[in-house]
Amino acid sequence: MDCEQLDTWCEKGILAVVVAILVYSPLAFGTVPQTGFDYFVIVEWLTVAALVIWLVRFCINPKHRLLWPPVCWAVLAFIAYAIARYLTANVEFLARQEMIKVLVYGVLFFTIVNNLHRQETTQIVGLVLIFLAMTLSLLAVYQFLTGYDYVWNLYKPEGYRKRGSGTFMCPNNLAGYLEMVLPLALAFTITGRFEHVMKILLGYAALAIFTGITVTISRAGWLATGVTLGVMFVWLVRQRDYRKQALAILAALGAIFAVFFWKAEMPPDRFERFTLAAQVEDVRFRLWAPALAIWKDHFWFGAGPAHFDVRFRQYRPAEPELQLRPERVHNDYLNTLSDWGLTGGLLVFLCWGIFYYQVFTGWKYVQRSQNDLAAKRSNKAAFVSGGALGLLAILVHSFLDFNMHVPANAILAVALMALVAAHYRFASEKYWHTVRWPLRIPVTFTLLAALGYLGPQAWKHSAQSYWRAKSETSEELSDSHIAALKKSWDADNRDSEAAFRVGEALRLRSWQGQEDYKALAQQAMEWFDRAIKLNPYDPYPLLRHGMCLHWLGRHQEAASDFEKAEQLDPNSYNTEACLGWHYFQLEDYVTAKKRFERSLTLLRDAKRNPIPFSYLKIVAEKLKETAADK
């Protein structure tokens, strides 16, 4: 086999790996961790495989050319900033995990731009995405019509039931995925050059995808889809040759939406979950004020990559609706500013701005020359218009959700951006660069550095995910459970949550009151100390450390732990409940009563907040005894 044939096989290998990532990521719960296992590990390994193949292709082909449209500079600048921001972050583990995702997305972007820019490969990827989205949509329709509330073998959370979610746990995330593919399916159907049978299949796929978006009952998904389709159909109707087809498809989509509402209103319980979801989702607007406060205090560089969740506690308003762990802002723009600061936000804006500049200025180069008789259809133009409009949809949706922080949706957005950006090669030959000496040196070094970093990180992440999932399936507080937690920590000893889990398991074992309870409590405190050092913004290790001190009879020493925890999370029902418990141990029943009562004002739920319900009765009796003694 000569070098040219090997180069061709390498290109096919990269295509296979990229398609595997695009298919796997939505099927694996959107690549969101479930039952302790992080499915993003598989994406990391596939990205490493793509890097290896690209490096081989680069080495065997001395005439290998790099495609470098202007948007590549902006993407490279954000990757460099992400690395620099990681090195200065306060919670190393969280920042590293976020940086690794940025690196994976960056590697995929450059790999696609430089290896999958041929029209045949672009068309293959586009068709795979369309028919995969159609399959997910049909599953979502089945879930909605039958009330099937399982995703694979897992039961969906309470607020997401009776809504179509496909292989995603959250219906909003499925809506974000489908809304990016729908314009591509419509563009291929109306303006693409395909055989009649394929066009019919593409048309049915587009209708199925739209129905899938409808049954997610995602208001933000509906809004994003409506805005995008509005832009698309205004553009199509203004063109004589596409006007009838566009109006026919618009009528079909409108009929589907109307039938959905008519059918959904028949059983009155169809919208019960919709009402509950609407109430829950209103919380997203309350998260914006704390996010803005975090950004204000860390204006230029943000609180740190993936730091919003840990820093939110200090900025949490005293509202019952905000007692859950938010994880994200439910607004990708504010999330970017709070995590990365104005500098990171401007770099992201630069990426999108240059991308759409390329779309508009390069549009005339991807169209076929027209004549007066009929419009000449073009797959290049169909992919560019459909991909650009799909990305517009996710940009609109990002105002009300965090879809760009769902790996499957972020990967799809990166792939579409790379494939559309690669079409800018038709605008000018100046974006091609034959990699000869000395340019081969920095390119080779960059590929080796990415491979040398992502490979070991993927191995470490795999081991940690394996042992964490193992601990989930073990009997709680058993020796095997604690051993699995410790091995998860050994795999990555910078993870504060792993250290906290070990400490909490040892604490609960100690509280069983066995003969070795003192030794177990002492070990638990050592693990809590590690968690405190690794994440100084988490109040839970401090609270549990203080509880262990009380358990050992060292009541006065525990005071500093509870005071520090209160400073970190002053408006939490859990912090208040633990403070009430602390003062109860000190026999300060008046203060304990105040703390327990405030905890109930923040969350009056006996199941989630049982401590005040249990102790207030005891406190009342103690206060009566004290008054009687006086």
Buried (B, 14 or more C-beta within 10 A) or exposed (E): EEEEEBBEEBBEBBBBBBBBBBBBBBBBBBBBBBEBBBBBBBBBBBBBBBBBBBBBBBBBBEEBEBBBBBBBEBBBBBBEBBEEBBEEBBBBBBBBBBBBBBBBBBBBBBBBBBBBBEEEBBBBBBBBBBBBBBBBBBBBBBBBEEEBBEBEEEEBEEBBBBBBBBBBBBBBBBBBBBBBBBBBBBBBBBBBBBEEEBBEBBBEBBBBBBBBBBBBBBBBBBBBBBBBBEBBBEEBBEEEBBEEBBEEBBEBBEEBBEEBEEEBEEEEEBBEBBEBBEEBBEBBEBBBEBBBBBBEEBEEBBBBBBBBBBBBBBBBEBEEEBBEEBEBBBBBBBBBBBBBBBBBBBBBEBBBEBBBEBBEEBBEBBBEEEEEEEBBBBBBBBBBBBBBBBBBBBBBBBBBBBBBBBBBBBBBBBBBBBBBBBBBBBBEEEBEBEBEEEEBEEBBEEBEEBBEBBBEBBBBBBBBBBBBBBBBEBEEEEEEBBBBBBBBBEBBEBBBBBBBBBBBBBBBBBBEEEEEBEEBBBBBBBBBBBBBEBBBBBBBBBBBBBBBBBBBEEBEEBBEBBEBBBEBBBBBBBBBBBBBBBBBBBEBBEBBBBBBBBBBEBBEEEEEBEBBBEBBEEBEEBBEEEEEEE
